[in-house]
Amino acid sequence: MFSPDIHYLVGQEKYKDMRRDAERHQLIQIARLGRPDKRKSLRSMAGWIGSQLVTWGSKLQGYQTLTQRG
């Protein structure tokens, strides 16, 4: 059988491991908050491209009607 001191020391090491894991997870959360979200920037870029395509398409349709009239 193990002595009570061994159980106490094992418990302390487990506690230290849990604290290290919690600190690591906190650092990961902080790092994620500090950098921009890739999905958000991709959505905004896709939105800009979409609006540009609509604008260009509208201009092209207007150009076709002007050339068909003449």
Phi, psi and omega in degrees: 000152179273151179282159179299332179296321179297315178299320179295314180295320177297319178298319178296318180294320177298318179297317178297319178298317179296320178295318178298318178298317179296318178296320179297316179296322177296318179296322178296317179298317180295318180295322179293324180289333184282337182255153182291151179283122183296322181296321181293317180292324177293322178295318180293323178293318178295323177296318179295315180298318179299316180293325177295318179296320178295317178298313180296319178297319178296318179295320179294319178295320177295323179293320180296320180292326178291321182284331179287330180290324188279000000 
